[in-house]
Amino acid sequence: MPRHDTGRLDQLTRREALGLLGAAASTGVVAACGGTVAAQQRFASVEQPTFASGAVIRTLQGDLDPADLTDGATLFHEHVGRADIDLAVEELRACAFDGLGCIVDAATGRRSAEQVKHLNAIAGRTDVRIVMAGGYFEDIGFANYPVRVAEMSADELVEELVGDAAAQRWGAFGEIASSLEMRPDERKVHTAVARAHLRTGIPIFTHTPHESCASCAMEQMDVIEGEGVDLGHV
């Protein structure tokens, strides 16, 4: 963006910013920077973020004051849960040395009891805080919903999401996604996640198709915002 426009960056709405990013991607504009990134053991927030009174970050190791994570990096979309608990713990130990303080474990479908057990076991052996997330992912060029999701109503999905979030201590809904053309079931899932957020206050994270799609983020936001969600929580 030309320098004379940079003064408006802090005034852009999330929708405007994503619109600009989508336009840049569609025209093949790519920014790159060189140099070597050195590992470090401590990260610090450039600006102190603000949170609503009483806000917490729900991790498997307990609820945290958001300020507790301002001096460490957070990776908000990863897949750390696995049956090889020892390997996961060792990888997290190495990441903590490089400054990782928190990791959000994304789900692409409903977790089994064994998967929940494994992730809790990993959390119990690492100083890296783990946020368990949950939801349903579909991008038909990559993955499809289980048949049962197509058979469920939006209200049934809301009840399942809210119930699992409470039983498994979710700290986020995700990962949620959509295809290049949003399908009816994908719209239903986005609607259900938005309503589950309104019931629980749990934030949402989602992404657009792997092929890139300038309009998909806007469409997802339209559905979520249409249910009354403040996009500051997305």
DRENDODO-619866 format. One record per residue: residue in one letter; x, y, z of N, C-alpha, C, O, CB in turn. Coordinates in steps of 0.2 Angstrom, whole numbers, padded with zeros to 4 digits, always signed. Glycine has a CB too. Layout:
aXYZXYZXYZXYZXYZ ...
//
This chain:
m+0004-0006+0000+0000+0000+0000+0004+0006+0000+0009+0006+0004-0005+0000+0006 p+0003+0011-0004+0007+0017-0004+0007+0021+0003+0003+0020+0007+0004+0022-0009 r+0013+0024+0004+0014+0027+0011+0008+0032+0013+0007+0032+0018+0021+0030+0011 h+0006+0036+0008+0001+0041+0010-0006+0037+0012-0010+0041+0015-0001+0045+0004 d-0006+0031+0011-0013+0027+0013-0012+0024+0020-0017+0022+0023-0015+0022+0009 t-0005+0024+0023-0004+0020+0029-0008+0023+0035-0009+0020+0040+0003+0019+0030 g-0009+0029+0035-0012+0033+0041-0019+0030+0042-0022+0031+0047-0012+0040+0040 r-0022+0027+0037-0029+0025+0038-0029+0017+0040-0035+0015+0041-0033+0025+0031 l-0023+0014+0040-0023+0007+0042-0027+0005+0049-0031+0001+0049-0016+0004+0042 d-0026+0010+0054-0029+0009+0060-0036+0010+0060-0039+0009+0066-0025+0012+0066 q-0038+0013+0055-0046+0015+0055-0050+0010+0051-0056+0011+0051-0046+0022+0052 l-0046+0005+0047-0050+0001+0043-0054-0004+0048-0052-0006+0053-0045-0003+0039 t-0060-0006+0045-0064-0011+0049-0061-0018+0047-0057-0018+0042-0071-0011+0047 r-0062-0023+0050-0060-0030+0049-0062-0032+0042-0059-0035+0038-0062-0035+0054 r-0069-0030+0040-0071-0031+0033-0067-0028+0028-0066-0031+0023-0079-0029+0033 e-0066-0021+0029-0062-0018+0024-0055-0020+0023-0053-0021+0017-0062-0010+0026 a-0052-0022+0029-0045-0025+0028-0045-0031+0024-0041-0033+0020-0042-0026+0035 l-0050-0036+0026-0050-0042+0022-0052-0041+0015-0049-0045+0011-0055-0047+0025 g-0056-0036+0013-0057-0035+0006-0051-0033+0003-0050-0035-0003-0062-0029+0006 l-0047-0029+0006-0040-0026+0003-0036-0032+0002-0032-0033-0003-0037-0021+0007 l-0035-0037+0007-0031-0043+0007-0033-0047+0001-0029-0050-0003-0031-0046+0013 g-0040-0048+0000-0042-0052-0005-0041-0050-0012-0039-0053-0016-0050-0053-0004 a-0042-0043-0013-0040-0040-0019-0033-0041-0021-0031-0042-0026-0042-0032-0019 a-0028-0040-0016-0021-0041-0017-0019-0048-0019-0015-0049-0023-0017-0039-0010 a-0023-0053-0015-0021-0060-0017-0024-0061-0024-0020-0065-0028-0025-0064-0012 s-0029-0059-0026-0032-0060-0033-0028-0057-0038-0028-0060-0044-0039-0058-0033 t-0024-0052-0037-0020-0049-0042-0013-0051-0042-0009-0049-0046-0021-0042-0042 g-0012-0056-0037-0005-0059-0037+0000-0055-0034+0006-0055-0035-0003-0061-0044 v-0002-0050-0029+0003-0045-0026+0005-0049-0020+0002-0051-0016-0001-0039-0024 v+0012-0050-0020+0015-0054-0014+0020-0050-0011+0025-0047-0015+0018-0061-0017 a+0020-0049-0004+0026-0046-0001+0030-0051+0002+0028-0056+0005+0023-0041+0005 a+0037-0050+0002+0042-0054+0004+0047-0050+0008+0048-0045+0006+0045-0059-0001 c+0050-0054+0013+0055-0050+0017+0061-0056+0018+0059-0062+0019+0053-0047+0023 g+0067-0053+0018+0073-0058+0018+0075-0058+0025+0072-0055+0030+0078-0056+0013 g+0081-0061+0026+0084-0062+0033+0083-0068+0036+0079-0072+0034+0082-0056+0037 t+0086-0069+0042+0086-0075+0046+0082-0074+0052+0083-0069+0056+0093-0078+0047 v+0077-0078+0054+0074-0077+0060+0077-0081+0066+0078-0087+0065+0066-0079+0060 a+0080-0078+0071+0083-0081+0076+0079-0083+0082+0074-0080+0083+0089-0076+0079 a+0080-0089+0084+0076-0092+0090+0077-0087+0096+0082-0085+0097+0077-0099+0091 q+0072-0087+0100+0072-0083+0106+0068-0086+0111+0063-0090+0109+0070-0075+0105 q+0069-0085+0117+0066-0088+0123+0060-0084+0126+0057-0086+0130+0070-0090+0128 r+0059-0078+0123+0054-0073+0126+0051-0069+0121+0055-0066+0117+0057-0069+0132 f+0045-0068+0120+0041-0064+0116+0038-0059+0120+0035-0061+0126+0036-0067+0111 a+0037-0053+0118+0033-0048+0122+0028-0044+0117+0030-0043+0112+0038-0043+0125 s+0022-0043+0120+0017-0039+0115+0019-0032+0114+0022-0029+0118+0010-0039+0119 v+0019-0030+0108+0021-0024+0106+0016-0018+0109+0018-0013+0112+0020-0023+0098 e+0010-0020+0109+0005-0016+0112+0001-0020+0117-0001-0026+0116+0000-0012+0107 q-0001-0017+0123-0005-0021+0128-0012-0022+0125-0015-0017+0125-0005-0017+0135 p-0014-0028+0124-0021-0028+0122-0026-0027+0127-0024-0027+0133-0022-0036+0119 t-0032-0025+0125-0037-0024+0130-0043-0030+0130-0044-0032+0125-0041-0017+0129 f-0045-0031+0136-0050-0037+0136-0056-0035+0140-0055-0030+0145-0047-0043+0139 a-0062-0037+0139-0068-0036+0143-0067-0038+0150-0063-0043+0152-0074-0039+0141 s-0070-0035+0155-0069-0036+0162-0071-0044+0163-0077-0046+0161-0073-0032+0167 g-0067-0047+0167-0069-0054+0168-0067-0059+0163-0069-0065+0164-0076-0055+0170 a-0064-0057+0157-0062-0062+0152-0057-0067+0154-0053-0065+0158-0060-0058+0146 v-0058-0073+0152-0053-0078+0153-0051-0081+0146-0055-0081+0142-0055-0083+0158 i-0045-0084+0146-0043-0089+0141-0044-0096+0144-0040-0098+0149-0036-0087+0138 r-0048-0100+0141-0049-0107+0144-0044-0112+0141-0044-0113+0135-0056-0109+0142 t-0040-0114+0145-0035-0119+0143-0036-0126+0147-0040-0126+0152-0027-0117+0144 l-0033-0131+0144-0034-0137+0148-0030-0138+0154-0032-0142+0159-0031-0143+0143 q-0026-0133+0155-0022-0132+0162-0026-0128+0167-0023-0127+0172-0015-0130+0161 g-0032-0125+0165-0035-0120+0169-0037-0114+0165-0034-0112+0160-0031-0119+0175 d-0041-0110+0168-0043-0103+0165-0037-0098+0167-0035-0098+0173-0050-0101+0168 l-0036-0094+0162-0030-0089+0163-0033-0082+0162-0038-0081+0158-0025-0090+0158 d-0030-0077+0166-0031-0070+0164-0027-0069+0158-0022-0071+0157-0028-0065+0170 p-0031-0066+0153-0027-0064+0146-0020-0061+0147-0016-0063+0143-0031-0060+0142 a-0019-0057+0152-0013-0054+0153-0007-0059+0155-0001-0058+0154-0013-0049+0159 d-0009-0065+0157-0004-0070+0158+0000-0073+0152+0005-0076+0152-0007-0076+0162 l-0003-0071+0146+0000-0074+0140+0003-0068+0136+0005-0069+0130-0005-0077+0136 t+0004-0062+0138+0007-0057+0134+0014-0057+0133+0017-0054+0129+0005-0050+0138 d+0018-0062+0137+0025-0062+0136+0027-0069+0133+0032-0071+0135+0028-0062+0143 g+0023-0072+0129+0024-0078+0125+0020-0078+0119+0015-0075+0118+0023-0084+0130 a+0023-0081+0114+0020-0082+0107+0014-0087+0108+0014-0092+0112+0025-0084+0102 t+0009-0085+0104+0003-0090+0104+0002-0092+0097+0001-0088+0092-0004-0086+0107 l+0001-0098+0096+0000-0101+0089-0008-0103+0089-0010-0108+0093+0004-0107+0087 f-0012-0100+0085-0019-0101+0086-0022-0106+0082-0029-0107+0082-0023-0094+0085 h-0019-0110+0078-0022-0115+0074-0016-0120+0072-0013-0120+0067-0024-0112+0067 e-0016-0125+0077-0012-0131+0076-0015-0137+0077-0021-0137+0079-0005-0130+0081 h-0012-0143+0076-0014-0149+0078-0009-0153+0082-0006-0157+0079-0016-0153+0071 v-0009-0152+0088-0004-0155+0093-0007-0162+0095-0002-0166+0097-0002-0151+0098 g-0013-0163+0096-0016-0169+0098-0014-0175+0094-0015-0175+0088-0023-0169+0099 r-0011-0180+0098-0009-0186+0094-0008-0192+0099-0008-0191+0105-0002-0185+0090 a-0008-0198+0096-0007-0204+0101+0000-0204+0104+0001-0207+0109-0009-0210+0097 d+0005-0202+0100+0012-0202+0103+0013-0196+0107+0015-0191+0105+0017-0202+0097 i+0011-0197+0113+0011-0192+0118+0018-0189+0120+0019-0183+0121+0008-0194+0125 d+0023-0194+0120+0030-0192+0122+0033-0188+0116+0036-0183+0118+0034-0199+0122 l+0031-0189+0110+0034-0185+0105+0031-0178+0105+0034-0173+0104+0032-0188+0098 a+0024-0178+0106+0021-0171+0106+0024-0167+0112+0025-0161+0111+0013-0172+0107 v+0025-0170+0118+0028-0167+0124+0035-0164+0122+0036-0158+0124+0028-0171+0130 e+0039-0168+0119+0046-0166+0117+0045-0160+0112+0049-0156+0113+0049-0172+0114 e+0041-0160+0107+0040-0155+0102+0038-0149+0106+0041-0143+0104+0035-0157+0097 l+0034-0149+0110+0031-0143+0114+0037-0140+0118+0037-0134+0119+0025-0145+0118 r+0041-0145+0121+0046-0142+0125+0051-0138+0121+0054-0133+0123+0050-0148+0129 a+0053-0141+0115+0057-0137+0110+0054-0130+0108+0057-0125+0108+0059-0141+0104 c+0047-0130+0107+0044-0124+0105+0044-0119+0111+0045-0113+0110+0037-0126+0103 a+0043-0122+0117+0043-0117+0123+0050-0114+0124+0050-0108+0126+0042-0121+0129 f+0055-0117+0122+0062-0114+0122+0063-0108+0117+0066-0104+0119+0067-0120+0121 d+0059-0109+0112+0059-0104+0107+0054-0098+0108+0053-0094+0104+0058-0107+0100 g+0050-0099+0114+0046-0093+0116+0039-0095+0115+0035-0090+0116+0047-0087+0111 l+0037-0101+0114+0030-0102+0113+0027-0103+0120+0029-0106+0125+0028-0109+0110 g+0021-0099+0121+0018-0099+0128+0011-0103+0128+0009-0105+0133+0017-0092+0130 c+0008-0103+0122+0001-0105+0121+0000-0108+0114+0002-0105+0109-0004-0100+0123 i-0004-0113+0114-0006-0116+0107-0013-0118+0107-0015-0121+0112-0001-0123+0106 v-0016-0117+0101-0023-0119+0101-0024-0125+0096-0022-0125+0090-0027-0113+0098 d-0027-0130+0099-0027-0136+0095-0034-0137+0092-0039-0137+0095-0026-0142+0100 a-0033-0136+0085-0039-0136+0081-0042-0143+0079-0038-0148+0080-0038-0133+0074 a-0048-0144+0078-0052-0150+0077-0055-0149+0070-0058-0144+0069-0056-0152+0082 t-0055-0154+0066-0059-0154+0060-0065-0158+0060-0069-0158+0055-0055-0157+0054 g-0067-0161+0066-0073-0165+0067-0074-0167+0074-0069-0164+0078-0072-0172+0062 r-0079-0170+0076-0080-0172+0083-0075-0176+0086-0073-0181+0083-0087-0175+0084 r-0072-0174+0091-0066-0178+0094-0069-0184+0098-0074-0184+0101-0063-0174+0099 s-0065-0190+0097-0067-0196+0101-0064-0195+0108-0060-0191+0110-0064-0202+0097 a-0067-0199+0112-0065-0199+0119-0057-0201+0120-0054-0198+0124-0069-0205+0124 e-0055-0205+0116-0047-0206+0116-0043-0200+0114-0038-0199+0117-0046-0212+0111 q-0046-0196+0109-0042-0190+0107-0042-0185+0112-0037-0182+0113-0045-0187+0100 v-0048-0184+0116-0048-0180+0121-0043-0182+0127-0040-0178+0130-0055-0179+0124 k-0043-0188+0128-0039-0191+0133-0031-0190+0132-0027-0188+0136-0040-0199+0134 h-0029-0191+0125-0023-0190+0123-0021-0182+0124-0015-0181+0126-0022-0192+0116 l-0025-0178+0122-0023-0171+0122-0023-0168+0129-0018-0164+0131-0029-0166+0118 n-0027-0171+0134-0026-0169+0141-0020-0172+0144-0017-0169+0148-0032-0172+0145 a-0018-0178+0142-0012-0181+0144-0006-0176+0142-0001-0175+0146-0011-0188+0142 i-0006-0174+0136-0001-0169+0133-0001-0163+0137+0005-0161+0139-0002-0168+0126 a-0006-0160+0138-0007-0154+0142-0004-0155+0149-0001-0150+0152-0014-0151+0142 g-0005-0160+0152-0003-0162+0159+0005-0162+0160+0007-0162+0165-0006-0168+0162 r+0008-0163+0154+0016-0164+0154+0019-0158+0151+0025-0159+0150+0017-0170+0151 t+0016-0152+0150+0020-0147+0146+0018-0140+0150+0012-0139+0152+0018-0146+0139 d+0023-0136+0150+0022-0129+0152+0018-0124+0147+0016-0119+0148+0028-0126+0154 v+0018-0127+0141+0014-0123+0135+0007-0124+0137+0004-0130+0137+0016-0126+0128 r+0003-0118+0137-0004-0119+0138-0007-0121+0132-0006-0119+0126-0007-0112+0140 i-0012-0126+0133-0016-0129+0127-0023-0127+0127-0026-0128+0132-0015-0136+0127 v-0025-0124+0122-0033-0122+0121-0036-0128+0117-0033-0128+0111-0034-0115+0118 m-0041-0131+0119-0044-0136+0115-0049-0132+0111-0054-0129+0114-0047-0142+0119 a-0049-0133+0104-0055-0130+0100-0059-0136+0097-0056-0142+0097-0052-0126+0095 g-0064-0135+0094-0069-0140+0091-0073-0137+0086-0075-0131+0086-0072-0144+0096 g-0075-0141+0081-0080-0139+0076-0080-0144+0070-0077-0149+0071-0078-0132+0074 y-0083-0142+0065-0083-0146+0059-0080-0142+0053-0082-0136+0052-0090-0148+0057 f-0076-0145+0049-0072-0142+0044-0075-0146+0037-0076-0152+0037-0065-0143+0044 e-0076-0141+0032-0077-0144+0025-0075-0139+0020-0076-0133+0021-0085-0145+0024 d-0071-0141+0016-0069-0138+0010-0069-0144+0004-0064-0148+0005-0062-0134+0010 i-0074-0144+0000-0075-0150-0004-0069-0152-0008-0068-0158-0011-0081-0149-0008 g-0064-0147-0009-0058-0149-0013-0053-0152-0008-0048-0154-0011-0055-0143-0016 f-0055-0153-0002-0050-0155+0003-0053-0160+0008-0050-0165+0009-0047-0149+0007 a-0059-0159+0011-0062-0163+0015-0070-0162+0016-0072-0156+0014-0059-0162+0023 n-0073-0167+0017-0081-0167+0018-0083-0168+0025-0080-0171+0029-0084-0172+0013 y-0089-0165+0026-0092-0167+0033-0094-0174+0033-0095-0177+0028-0098-0162+0034 p-0095-0177+0039-0098-0183+0040-0105-0183+0038-0108-0178+0038-0097-0186+0048 v-0108-0189+0036-0115-0189+0034-0119-0186+0040-0124-0183+0038-0117-0196+0032 r-0118-0188+0046-0122-0186+0051-0123-0178+0052-0128-0176+0054-0120-0188+0058 v-0118-0174+0050-0119-0167+0050-0124-0165+0045-0128-0160+0046-0112-0164+0049 a-0124-0168+0039-0129-0166+0034-0136-0168+0036-0141-0164+0034-0127-0170+0027 e-0137-0173+0041-0143-0175+0043-0146-0171+0049-0152-0171+0051-0143-0182+0045 m-0141-0167+0052-0143-0163+0058-0146-0156+0056-0144-0154+0051-0137-0163+0063 s-0150-0154+0061-0152-0147+0060-0147-0142+0063-0143-0144+0067-0159-0146+0063 a-0148-0136+0061-0143-0131+0064-0144-0131+0072-0139-0130+0076-0145-0124+0062 d-0150-0131+0074-0152-0132+0082-0148-0138+0085-0146-0137+0090-0159-0131+0083 e-0149-0143+0082-0146-0149+0084-0138-0148+0085-0135-0151+0089-0147-0156+0080 l-0135-0145+0079-0128-0144+0079-0126-0139+0085-0121-0140+0088-0126-0141+0073 v-0130-0134+0086-0129-0129+0092-0128-0133+0098-0124-0132+0102-0134-0124+0092 e-0133-0138+0100-0134-0141+0106-0127-0146+0107-0125-0146+0112-0140-0145+0107 e-0125-0149+0101-0119-0153+0102-0113-0149+0103-0109-0151+0107-0119-0157+0095 l-0112-0143+0099-0106-0139+0100-0106-0137+0107-0101-0137+0110-0106-0134+0095 v-0112-0134+0110-0112-0131+0117-0110-0137+0122-0107-0135+0127-0119-0128+0118 g-0113-0143+0121-0112-0148+0125-0105-0150+0125-0102-0151+0131-0117-0154+0124 d-0102-0151+0120-0095-0154+0119-0090-0148+0122-0085-0150+0125-0093-0155+0112 a-0092-0142+0121-0088-0137+0123-0087-0137+0131-0082-0136+0134-0090-0130+0121 a-0093-0138+0134-0093-0138+0141-0090-0144+0144-0086-0144+0149-0100-0138+0144 a-0091-0150+0141-0088-0156+0143-0081-0157+0142-0077-0160+0146-0092-0162+0140 q-0078-0154+0137-0071-0155+0135-0067-0149+0137-0061-0149+0135-0071-0157+0128 r-0070-0143+0139-0066-0137+0141-0064-0134+0135-0058-0132+0134-0061-0139+0146 w-0068-0133+0130-0065-0129+0124-0064-0122+0125-0067-0119+0130-0070-0130+0118 g-0059-0119+0122-0058-0112+0123-0059-0109+0116-0058-0102+0116-0051-0111+0125 a-0061-0112+0111-0062-0109+0104-0066-0114+0100-0066-0120+0101-0055-0107+0101 f-0070-0111+0095-0073-0115+0090-0069-0115+0084-0067-0109+0081-0080-0112+0089 g-0066-0120+0081-0062-0121+0075-0059-0127+0074-0058-0131+0080-0057-0115+0076 e-0057-0129+0069-0057-0125+0063-0063-0125+0059-0066-0131+0058-0051-0126+0059 i-0066-0120+0057-0072-0119+0053-0070-0117+0046-0065-0113+0045-0077-0115+0056 a-0073-0119+0040-0070-0117+0034-0076-0118+0029-0082-0120+0031-0064-0121+0031 s-0075-0116+0023-0080-0117+0018-0077-0118+0011-0071-0117+0010-0085-0111+0017 s-0081-0120+0006-0078-0122-0001-0078-0115-0005-0081-0110-0003-0083-0127-0004 l-0076-0116-0011-0075-0110-0015-0082-0107-0016-0083-0101-0017-0072-0112-0022 e-0087-0111-0017-0094-0109-0017-0098-0112-0010-0098-0118-0010-0098-0111-0023 m-0100-0108-0006-0103-0110+0001-0109-0115-0001-0114-0112-0004-0104-0104+0005 r-0108-0121+0002-0114-0125+0001-0119-0125+0007-0117-0122+0012-0111-0133+0001 p-0125-0127+0006-0130-0126+0011-0128-0129+0018-0129-0126+0023-0136-0130+0009 d-0125-0135+0018-0123-0138+0024-0117-0134+0027-0117-0133+0034-0120-0145+0023 e-0113-0130+0023-0108-0126+0026-0111-0120+0029-0109-0117+0034-0103-0124+0021 r-0116-0117+0026-0119-0111+0029-0123-0113+0035-0123-0110+0040-0125-0109+0024 k-0126-0119+0036-0129-0122+0042-0124-0122+0047-0125-0121+0053-0132-0129+0041 v-0118-0125+0046-0113-0126+0051-0110-0119+0054-0109-0118+0060-0107-0130+0048 h-0109-0114+0049-0107-0107+0051-0113-0104+0055-0111-0101+0060-0106-0103+0045 t-0119-0105+0053-0124-0103+0057-0124-0106+0064-0125-0102+0069-0131-0104+0054 a-0123-0112+0065-0123-0116+0071-0118-0113+0076-0118-0112+0082-0123-0123+0070 v-0112-0113+0073-0106-0110+0076-0107-0103+0079-0105-0102+0085-0100-0111+0072 a-0110-0099+0075-0111-0092+0077-0116-0092+0083-0115-0089+0088-0114-0088+0071 r-0121-0096+0083-0126-0097+0088-0123-0100+0094-0125-0098+0100-0132-0101+0086 a-0119-0105+0094-0115-0108+0099-0111-0103+0103-0110-0102+0109-0111-0114+0097 h-0108-0098+0099-0103-0093+0101-0108-0088+0106-0106-0086+0111-0100-0089+0096 l-0114-0087+0103-0118-0082+0107-0120-0085+0114-0121-0082+0118-0124-0080+0103 r-0121-0092+0114-0122-0095+0120-0117-0096+0125-0118-0096+0131-0125-0102+0118 t-0111-0096+0122-0105-0098+0127-0100-0092+0127-0096-0092+0132-0101-0104+0124 g-0099-0088+0122-0094-0083+0122-0087-0085+0120-0083-0081+0120-0093-0080+0129 i-0087-0091+0118-0081-0094+0115-0080-0091+0108-0084-0091+0104-0081-0102+0115 p-0073-0089+0107-0072-0086+0100-0072-0091+0095-0071-0097+0096-0065-0082+0101 i-0072-0089+0088-0072-0093+0082-0066-0092+0078-0064-0086+0077-0078-0092+0078 f-0063-0097+0075-0058-0096+0070-0059-0100+0064-0061-0106+0065-0051-0097+0073 t-0058-0097+0058-0060-0101+0052-0055-0099+0047-0051-0094+0047-0067-0099+0050 h-0055-0102+0041-0051-0100+0035-0055-0102+0029-0060-0105+0029-0044-0104+0036 t-0052-0099+0024-0055-0099+0017-0052-0105+0013-0047-0108+0016-0054-0093+0013 p-0054-0107+0007-0051-0113+0004-0044-0112+0002-0041-0107+0002-0055-0114-0003 h-0041-0118+0002-0034-0118+0001-0032-0115-0006-0026-0113-0007-0031-0126+0001 e-0036-0115-0011-0035-0112-0017-0034-0105-0017-0032-0102-0022-0040-0115-0023 s-0036-0102-0012-0037-0094-0011-0044-0092-0014-0046-0095-0019-0031-0091-0014 c-0047-0088-0011-0054-0086-0013-0055-0079-0010-0056-0078-0004-0059-0091-0010 a-0055-0074-0014-0056-0067-0012-0063-0065-0009-0063-0061-0005-0055-0062-0018 s-0068-0069-0011-0075-0068-0008-0077-0072-0002-0082-0071+0001-0080-0068-0013 c-0073-0078-0001-0076-0083+0004-0076-0080+0011-0080-0081+0015-0071-0089+0003 a-0071-0076+0013-0070-0073+0020-0076-0069+0021-0079-0069+0026-0064-0070+0021 m-0078-0065+0016-0083-0060+0016-0090-0064+0017-0094-0062+0021-0084-0056+0010 e-0091-0069+0013-0097-0073+0014-0098-0077+0021-0103-0077+0024-0097-0079+0008 q-0092-0079+0023-0092-0082+0030-0094-0077+0035-0098-0078+0040-0085-0085+0032 m-0091-0071+0035-0093-0066+0039-0100-0064+0039-0103-0062+0044-0088-0060+0038 d-0103-0063+0033-0110-0062+0032-0114-0066+0036-0119-0064+0039-0112-0062+0024 v-0113-0073+0035-0117-0078+0039-0116-0077+0046-0121-0077+0050-0115-0085+0037 i-0110-0077+0049-0109-0076+0056-0111-0070+0059-0115-0070+0064-0101-0077+0057 e-0110-0064+0055-0112-0058+0058-0120-0057+0058-0123-0054+0061-0109-0052+0054 g-0123-0061+0053-0130-0061+0052-0134-0064+0058-0140-0063+0059-0132-0064+0046 e-0130-0068+0062-0133-0071+0068-0132-0066+0074-0134-0068+0079-0130-0078+0069 g-0129-0060+0073-0128-0056+0078-0121-0056+0082-0120-0053+0087-0133-0057+0083 v-0116-0060+0079-0110-0060+0082-0105-0054+0081-0105-0051+0075-0106-0066+0079 d-0102-0052+0086-0097-0046+0085-0091-0049+0082-0088-0054+0085-0096-0043+0092 l-0089-0047+0076-0084-0050+0072-0077-0049+0076-0072-0052+0074-0083-0047+0065 g-0077-0045+0081-0071-0044+0085-0069-0051+0089-0063-0052+0091-0071-0039+0090 h-0074-0055+0089-0073-0062+0092-0072-0067+0087-0072-0073+0089-0079-0064+0096 v-0070-0065+0081-0069-0070+0075-0062-0069+0072-0060-0073+0068-0075-0069+0070 
//
